[in-house]
Amino acid sequence: FTVDGQGRKMSKSLGNTVAPQEISNKMGAEIIRLWAASTDYSGDLGIDDKILARVVDGYRRIRNTLRFLLANTSDFNPASDAVPVSEMLEIDRYALARAAQLQADILAHYERYEFHPVVAKLQVYCSEDLGAFYLDILKDRLYTSAAGSHARRSAQTALWQITHAMLRWMAPFLSFTAEEAWQVFDGGRSESGTIFTETYWDFGQSDHGAEGEGGIAHTELLAKWARIRALREEANRRIEDVRTRGDVGASLQANLFITIGTQDEHGARLLADLRSLGQDLRFVLIVSGVELAEGHATQIEVNPSKAVKCERCWHYRDDVGVNPEHPTICGRCDSNLHGDGEHRAHA
């Protein structure tokens, strides 16, 4: 039998039934499909207005992520613009490796007809892996680099592959949304013109290393960025504390002085990870400046920048106005607009 959110048996006589047609008319059929897929069918199924509201929030998160992906690949032609994996920026290779890892988990659930873990993992992926991390970092590169630059095309190559994968993950339970997005994304390039004849995306070119999928290079890349992500989360908490006191506004107004305790192997590896990013570390942490030091304990000091804000990239830089012809933008923005463009190797 089916129960509502309070654990009561649903019955017409009790007046606590939920009419599918009413939900469809009000919220759309996709919400019913997503509710069904997100519910563990091995037990009692719960449905009420609060549960449906959470489903709507989850659907909105997925759809907004798709909108970002579609918008930022709209001028990307894979035939001429795609960057080989070996030449992609490191964080883009990590994003593909993470997507490949998630796809392996998702396909294992599909093999067992377990839809609800797929929905849960997709929502977490959209909100945490993409929204709160990768896409958050990527915005600077997508919006400030030259349109056809290697840095931007590397990002778009990763987004293009991730979009291909996501639409295939979604198609079994968000069929209308996946097909709607496919018509925009594919643009008639596939022979059938529908997502439902596509097989799951092949991440074979992602950074798996010579050992194949799950190889050493793949595992080390995931482990490295897992450590960096943990440090970034702690830095965000420290920045938020300073922001709450009113000492800084956006995170870009902050400069960080980070001391890493290297008394254990994890700390030593983390310091090496951070140093390997060079100047790109500030883009990962979304601040205007970062200094690293080795010490006995890990500490993050947040200081407001005393530099001038670039009106184009919003970073606080000492070289704003370096070109008198463009006095309100920083050196890298001037280079991206009128010169050879900045060099980005990691993020």
PyMOL commands that set and color helices and strands:
alter all, ss='L'
color gray80, all
select helices_A, chain A and resi 20-27+29-38+49-71+78-81+85-87+90-111+115-144+150-170+175-186+195-197+216-244+251-253+265-276+278-285+331-338
alter helices_A, ss='H'
color red, helices_A
select strands_A, chain A and resi 2-3+45-46+254-261+289-295+299-304+308-309+316-317
alter strands_A, ss='S'
color yellow, strands_A
deselect
rebuild
show_as cartoon
